[in-house]
Amino acid sequence: MLYFSLGDFVTHPDQPDWGYGQVQSIVGKNVTVNFEHAGKQMINCQIIDLVKVNSDRRD
């Protein structure tokens, strides 16, 4: 089970230069995230554990 929802902000643990991303869609374990420096990326959460970011840490 995924621990984030639509609209949540996340980071990719192996791609810190992508910046923060906002979850756009969730289909099973596939999550589409719009990253500030990499655009939309589909992430398979069976392979990559995205890191949820608290909204107060984004500022």
PyMOL commands that set and color helices and strands:
alter all, ss='L'
color gray80, all
select helices_A, chain A and resi 16-18+55-57
alter helices_A, ss='H'
color red, helices_A
select strands_A, chain A and resi 9-11+21-27+30-35+39-44+51-53
alter strands_A, ss='S'
color yellow, strands_A
deselect
rebuild
show_as cartoon
